[in-house]
Amino acid sequence: MTAPAAVIGGRSPEGLLDTYTSERHPVGAWVLDWTRSQVAAMRLDPQSRALREIVSDLAGTVVGTTYLTARLNGAGVRYELPGKHPLTGRSTPDLELTDGGRLADHLHGGRALLLDLTDDPELRALAAGYAGRVDTLTAGCPSRPELAAVLVRPDGFTAWAADAGAQAPTSTVGLAEALDEWFGVPEGAVTPG
């Protein structure tokens, strides 16, 4: 389901449409700059030839190749979203889960997904009011034991995440706000009016 359809259908808050400009315009500006740099590198003048040689040298290194690959496939895109977790605002990694599948296997429904990696009933209770808008999955992730939970938007970007462990216990701080921001009022909630 698209954001406009979700807003029109009353399943998402009206402010959701306003996030398009703040999120996508910087990415569009980057695409234009990237395109301009490629055009500049294709020119036949000596300065452009020197630039091509330097970029070719950098692309021949692990760091350079990693940077170029991340930029070209969109992995470098980060939206400025509320929250301090390093995954917030980034494309959610395709985690391998203990249910034998991968996170991507659970994202085909066109809805958001709250991935509960610590079997935390408080997380699931917060998401319960968003049934039909937010799916919930409880599973483990051996490759990321520090991760407690991730709220994945329908576009595959992380809206909220929290870590687990002695240094950062499982926390729902910010989850209710992220759910409200992206998916509106929970079902059954009383709204002032």
ROTIVO-506761 format. One record per residue: residue in one letter; y negated, z negated, x of N, C-alpha, C in turn. Coordinates in steps of 0.1 Angstrom, whole numbers, plus 5000, padded with zeros to 4 digits. Example, Ala and Ser with C-alpha at 12.3 -4.5 7.8 and 13.67 -1.06 7.14 Angstrom:
BEGIN
a505749225132504549225123503349225132 s502249295128501149295137500049215129 
END
This chain:
BEGIN
m501250005008500050005000498850005009 t497850085006496650095013495649975010 a494749955019493749845016492949875004 p492449995002491650014989492449994977 a493750034977494650014965494849864963 a495049794974495249644973493949574967 v492749624971491549564966491349604952 i491549724948491349774934492349704925 g493549684930494549614922494449464922 g493449404929493149264929494149184937 r494849254946495849184955495249144968 s494049194971493349164984491849144981 p491249064989489849034986488949154989 e487749164982486849284983486349294998 g486149185004485749185018486649255028 l487849275024488849345033488349485037 l487749555028487249685031486149685041 d485449575042484349565052484849555066 t486149515068486649505081486949635088 y486949745080487249875086486149915096 t484949895093483849935102483949845115 s484049715114484049635126485349655134 e486449695128487649715136487749855141 r487549955133487850095137486750165144 h485450135141484350205148484350185163 p484650065169484750055183485950135189 v487050145181488150225186487750375186 g487050415175486550555175485550585186 a484650495189483750515201484550525214 w485650445215486450455227487150595228 v487650645217488250775217487250885221 l486050875216485050975220484750965235 d484550845240484350825255485550875263 w486750855258487950895265487951055265 t487651115254487651255253486551315262 r485351255262484251295271484751285286 s485451185289485851165303486851275307 q487751315298488651415300488051555302 v487051575294486251705295485551705308 a484951595312484251595325485151615336 a486451565335487351575346487951725347 m487751805336488251935336487252035342 r486051995343485052085349485452135363 l484852245367485252305379484352265391 d483352185389482352155399483052055409 p482452035421483051945431483151805427 q482151755419482251615415483451595405 s483651685396484751675387486051685394 r486151775404487351785412487651655419 a486651595425486851465432487351355422 l486751355410487151265400488651285396 r489051405394490451435391491351385402 e491051405414491851355425491951205425 i490851135423490950985422491750935411 v491650995399492450965387493850995390 s494151105396495551135399496151035409 d495350995419495850885428496150755420 l495250715412495450595404496650605395 a496850725389497950745379499250735387 g499250755400500450755408500850605412 t500050505407500450365410500950305397 v501750195399502250125387501150075379 v500150015385499049955377498350065370 g498050175376497350285370498150345359 t499450375361500250425350500350335338 t500450205341500550105330499250105322 y498150115329496850115322496750245314 l497050355319496850485312497850485300 t499050445302500050445291499550355280 a499050235283498550145273497450205265 r496550265272495350325266495750445257 l496650525262497050645254497950615242 n498750515242499550485231498950375221 g497750335224497050235216497450095218 a498250065228498649925230497449845235 g496449915240495249845246494249805235 v494549855222493549825212493649675208 r492449615207492449475203491249455193 y491549415181490449385171490049245173 e488749225171488149095172488349015159 l489448945159489848865147489748725150 p489548635140489448495142490748445148 g490748355157491848295163491948315178 k492448225185492448225200493848275206 h494848285198496148325203496048465209 p496648485221496648625227497148735219 l498048715209498548825201497548865190 t496648765186495848795175494848915177 g494949005168494149125169494749235177 r495949215182496749315189497849375181 s498349485185499549545179500649445181 t501349405171502449305172503649365180 p504149305190505249355198506549365189 d507349455192508649475185509649375190 l509549255185510449145191511849165187 e512749135196514249125193514548995187 l515148995175515348875167516848835167 t517048705165518448645165519248695153 d518548765143519348815132520048945136 g519848985148520549115153519649235153 g518449215146517549335145516349315153 r515349395150514049395157513049365146 l511849325150510749295141510449425133 a510349535139510049665132511049695121 d512249645122513249665111512749605098 h511849505099511449425087510049465082 l509549565088508149605084508049735076 h509149775070509149905063508649895049 g508349775043508049765029506549785026 g505749805037504249825034503549695031 r504149585033503549455031503349375044 a502549275044502449185056503749105057 l503949055069505148975072504748845079 l505148735074505048605081506448585088 l506448595101507648575109507648425114 d508548345108508748205111509848195121 l509448165134510448155145510948015147 t510447915140510847775142511447715129 d511747795119512247735106511347625101 d510047655099509047555095508747575080 p509147475072508947485058507447495054 e506547425062505147425059504547575060 l505047645070504647785071505047865059 r506247855055506747925043506047885030 a505747755029505047705017503647765016 l502947785028501647845027501747995023 a502748065027502948205024503448225010 a504048125004504748134991503848194980 g502548154980501648204970501248354971 y501748414982501348554984502648644982 a503548594975504748674972504348814967 g505048914972504649054968503649114977 r502949034984501949074994502349045008 v502948935009503448885023504848855022 d505748925030507148885031507248775041 t508348695040508548595050509948615056 l510048595069511348605076511448495085 t512548415084512848315094513948365103 a513648365116514548415126514148355139 g514948365149514548325163514248445171 c513648415183513248525192513548475206 p514648495211515048445225514048485236 s513548605235512648655245511248595245 r510848525234509548465233509748325228 p510348235235510648095230509348015227 e508248055234506947985232506348015218 l506748125212506148175200506748105188 a505848045179506347975167506248055155 a505248135153505048215141504048325143 v504248435136503248545136503048605122 l501848625119501448695106501148835110 v501948925105501749065109501149145096 r500049205099499349285088500249405085 p500049475073500749595070500549705080 d499449705088499249805098499849775111 g500649665112501349625124500549545134 f499349505131498549425139498649275136 t498549185146498749045144497448985138 a497548925126496448865119496348715124 w497448655128497448515131498748495139 a498748405149499948365156499748215161 a500848155163500848015168502047995178 d501847915188502947885197503647755194 a504747735199505547605198505747545211 g506347425211506647365224505847235226 a506147165237505547035239504047045241 q503547155247502147165250501347215237 a502047295229501347345217502347345205 p502447225198503347215188503147315177 t504147345169504047445158502847395150 s501947495147500747465139500447565129 t499947515118499547615107498047625107 v497347575117495947585118495447725118 g494647765108494147905108495047995099 l496247955096497148045088496548065074 a496147955067495647965053494448055053 e493548035063492348125064492748265066 a493648295074494148435077494748495064 l495548415057496148465045495048495035 d494148405033493048425024492148555027 e491848565040491048675044491648815042 w492948825045493648955044494348975031 f494648875023495448895011494948824999 g493748765000493048714988493548574984 v493348544972493648414966495148414964 p495848304967497248294964497548284949 e498748344946499148344932499148204926 g498548184915498548054908497447964913 a496648004922495447924927494447924916 v493747814915492647804905491347844913 t490647944907489447984914488247924906 p487147884913486047824907485347934899 g484847904887484148004880483747974867 
END
